[in-house]
């Protein structure tokens, strides 16, 4: 009985740990390490709906010590996706790179993974109830956004530039294990700095997000 109670507490904590309320369909479709993933090259669909006679089965692996990137094994050959998290939506494979803050549609063609970067509208289809902050909207590394009074609000930082943010994180932010690294919940107005381990070196420019309260409908 005691073990059951402890397990229940852990599960409840896991379900409430994230800032954003991810859909069950998305969390269920995330591909885990060592998981097998089917791909139909003729119909170009991913997942259990794949029924092509010559379907391909991949096994997901994760690199360690270099950012936790995903690689997929097929017939003992390894294929790089340049993403750190993958999930299947509408029979299509999508990937997220936490160091680039970008989403991609992944296609396996000519014996390799190819990427097509998702735009803001396509990302909103996957995460409909979140405000997106684009890196291109920053001026001199700063931006001002708004949240409702007395309520926290979740945002997603999306990089639509050629910059990279390898191992960046929001300073003094408690939920660094967010499922999507660039989603964060702002509890109150103030200044929030996205940096490389707190560095102020010009080689690692910071992004400063100024948050103000505002009367909002939602």
C-alpha positions as CSV (number, residue, x, y, z in Angstrom):
1,X,0.0,0.0,0.0
2,X,2.8,2.4,0.9
3,X,4.5,1.7,-2.4
4,X,1.3,2.4,-4.3
5,X,0.9,5.8,-2.5
6,X,4.4,6.8,-3.3
7,X,4.0,5.8,-7.0
8,X,0.7,7.8,-7.2
9,X,2.5,10.9,-5.7
10,X,5.3,10.6,-8.3
11,X,2.8,10.2,-11.2
12,X,0.8,13.2,-10.0
13,X,3.9,15.3,-9.6
14,X,5.1,14.3,-13.1
15,X,1.7,15.3,-14.6
16,X,1.8,18.7,-13.0
17,X,5.5,19.5,-13.4
18,X,5.3,21.0,-16.9
19,X,4.4,24.7,-17.4
20,X,2.3,23.9,-20.5
21,X,-0.7,21.6,-20.6
22,X,0.5,19.3,-23.4
23,X,-2.2,17.3,-25.2
24,X,-2.4,13.6,-24.3
25,X,-2.0,12.8,-28.0
26,X,1.3,14.6,-28.2
27,X,2.8,13.1,-25.0
28,X,1.7,9.6,-26.0
29,X,3.4,10.0,-29.4
30,X,6.8,11.0,-28.1
31,X,9.4,8.5,-29.2
32,X,11.5,7.2,-26.3
33,X,15.0,5.8,-26.2
34,X,15.1,2.1,-27.4
35,X,11.6,2.4,-28.9
36,X,10.9,0.8,-32.2
37,X,9.4,3.1,-34.9
38,X,7.8,2.0,-38.1
39,X,8.0,3.9,-41.4
40,X,6.2,3.1,-44.7
41,X,8.4,4.5,-47.6
42,X,5.6,4.0,-50.2
43,X,2.8,5.8,-48.3
44,X,5.3,8.0,-46.4
45,X,3.6,7.5,-43.0
46,X,5.0,6.8,-39.6
47,X,3.7,4.8,-36.7
48,X,1.5,1.8,-36.1
49,X,-0.7,2.6,-39.1
50,X,2.2,1.7,-41.3
51,X,1.2,-1.4,-43.3
52,X,3.5,-1.3,-46.4
53,X,5.0,-4.7,-47.1
54,X,8.5,-3.3,-47.2
55,X,8.1,-1.1,-44.1
56,X,11.2,0.0,-42.2
57,X,11.7,-0.4,-38.5
58,X,14.0,2.0,-36.7
59,X,15.2,1.9,-33.1
60,X,15.8,5.2,-31.4
61,X,19.1,5.8,-29.7
62,X,20.4,8.9,-27.8
63,X,24.0,10.3,-27.9
64,X,25.5,11.2,-24.5
65,X,28.0,13.9,-23.7
66,X,27.1,16.0,-26.8
67,X,23.7,17.5,-26.2
68,X,21.5,14.4,-26.1
69,X,20.8,14.2,-29.8
70,X,18.7,11.4,-31.3
71,X,19.9,8.8,-33.7
72,X,17.9,6.1,-35.4
73,X,19.2,2.6,-36.1
74,X,18.2,0.5,-39.1
75,X,20.0,-2.7,-40.0
76,X,22.9,-1.7,-37.7
77,X,23.3,1.6,-39.5
78,X,22.9,4.8,-37.6
79,X,21.0,7.9,-39.0
80,X,21.3,11.3,-37.5
81,X,18.1,13.5,-37.2
82,X,19.8,16.6,-35.6
83,X,16.9,16.7,-33.1
84,X,16.7,16.0,-29.4
85,X,13.0,15.0,-29.2
86,X,10.7,13.4,-31.8
87,X,7.0,12.7,-31.9
88,X,4.4,11.5,-34.5
89,X,1.4,13.6,-35.4
90,X,-1.1,12.7,-38.1
91,X,1.2,9.9,-39.2
92,X,4.1,12.3,-39.8
93,X,7.4,12.5,-37.9
94,X,8.3,15.8,-36.2
95,X,11.5,16.7,-34.4
96,X,12.6,19.4,-32.0
97,X,16.1,20.7,-31.5
98,X,16.4,22.1,-28.0
99,X,19.7,23.8,-28.9
100,X,18.4,25.5,-32.0
101,X,14.9,26.1,-30.5
102,X,13.4,24.9,-33.8
103,X,10.8,22.4,-34.9
104,X,11.2,20.3,-38.0
105,X,9.2,17.8,-40.1
106,X,11.5,14.8,-40.6
107,X,11.4,12.8,-43.8
108,X,13.5,9.7,-44.5
109,X,14.6,10.0,-48.1
110,X,17.6,8.7,-50.1
111,X,18.7,6.7,-47.1
112,X,19.0,9.7,-44.7
113,X,16.8,12.0,-42.6
114,X,15.9,15.4,-44.2
115,X,14.5,18.3,-42.3
116,X,11.9,21.0,-43.2
117,X,11.7,23.7,-40.6
118,X,8.2,24.5,-39.3
119,X,7.0,28.1,-39.4
120,X,5.0,29.8,-36.7
121,X,1.6,28.8,-38.0
122,X,2.6,25.1,-38.2
123,X,4.0,25.2,-34.7
124,X,0.7,26.8,-33.4
125,X,-1.2,23.8,-34.9
126,X,0.9,21.5,-32.7
127,X,0.7,23.8,-29.6
128,X,-2.5,25.8,-30.0
129,X,-2.8,27.4,-26.6
130,X,0.5,29.1,-26.1
131,X,2.0,32.4,-27.1
132,X,5.1,32.2,-29.3
133,X,8.0,34.6,-29.0
134,X,10.2,34.7,-32.1
135,X,13.9,35.5,-31.8
136,X,13.6,37.8,-34.8
137,X,11.2,40.0,-32.8
138,X,13.9,40.9,-30.3
139,X,15.6,44.3,-30.7
140,X,19.3,44.4,-29.5
141,X,18.6,41.2,-27.6
142,X,15.5,42.5,-25.7
143,X,11.7,42.2,-26.0
144,X,8.7,43.2,-24.0
145,X,5.7,40.9,-23.6
146,X,2.6,40.9,-21.5
147,X,0.8,38.6,-19.1
148,X,-2.6,39.0,-17.3
149,X,-2.6,40.4,-13.8
150,X,-2.5,37.9,-11.0
151,X,-2.1,34.9,-13.3
152,X,0.9,33.0,-14.7
153,X,1.2,32.7,-18.5
154,X,3.1,30.2,-20.6
155,X,5.2,31.2,-23.6
156,X,7.4,29.4,-26.2
157,X,10.6,30.9,-27.5
158,X,11.1,29.9,-31.1
159,X,14.3,30.6,-33.0
160,X,13.5,31.8,-36.6
161,X,17.1,33.0,-37.2
162,X,20.4,31.4,-38.0
163,X,21.6,31.8,-34.4
164,X,22.1,28.8,-32.1
165,X,21.5,28.6,-28.4
166,X,23.4,25.5,-27.4
167,X,22.8,24.7,-23.7
168,X,21.1,28.0,-23.0
169,X,18.4,28.2,-20.3
170,X,16.3,30.7,-18.5
171,X,18.2,32.0,-15.5
172,X,16.8,31.2,-12.0
173,X,14.0,29.2,-13.6
174,X,13.0,26.2,-11.6
175,X,11.4,24.0,-14.3
176,X,14.5,23.3,-16.5
177,X,13.1,19.8,-17.3
178,X,10.3,21.1,-19.4
179,X,9.3,18.7,-22.1
180,X,9.9,21.3,-24.8
181,X,12.9,23.2,-23.6
182,X,11.9,26.7,-24.8
183,X,8.4,26.6,-23.1
184,X,8.4,28.5,-19.9
185,X,5.7,29.8,-17.5
186,X,6.0,33.4,-16.3
187,X,4.5,33.7,-12.8
188,X,4.9,37.5,-12.4
189,X,6.1,40.7,-14.1
190,X,9.8,41.3,-14.2
191,X,12.9,40.7,-16.3
192,X,13.9,37.2,-17.4
193,X,17.2,36.4,-19.0
194,X,17.9,33.5,-21.4
195,X,21.6,32.8,-21.2
196,X,24.5,30.3,-21.6
197,X,25.0,29.3,-18.0
198,X,24.7,33.0,-16.9
199,X,27.4,34.2,-19.2
200,X,27.6,37.9,-20.2
201,X,30.4,37.2,-22.7
202,X,29.8,38.7,-26.2
203,X,30.4,35.2,-27.6
204,X,27.2,34.1,-25.9
205,X,24.7,36.9,-26.3
206,X,21.8,36.9,-23.9
207,X,18.1,37.3,-24.7
208,X,16.2,39.5,-22.1
209,X,12.5,39.2,-21.9
210,X,10.7,42.1,-20.1
211,X,7.3,41.0,-18.8
212,X,4.6,43.5,-17.9
213,X,1.1,42.9,-16.5
214,X,-1.8,43.9,-18.6
215,X,-5.6,43.5,-18.5
216,X,-6.4,40.7,-20.9
217,X,-9.5,38.9,-22.0
218,X,-8.1,35.4,-21.3
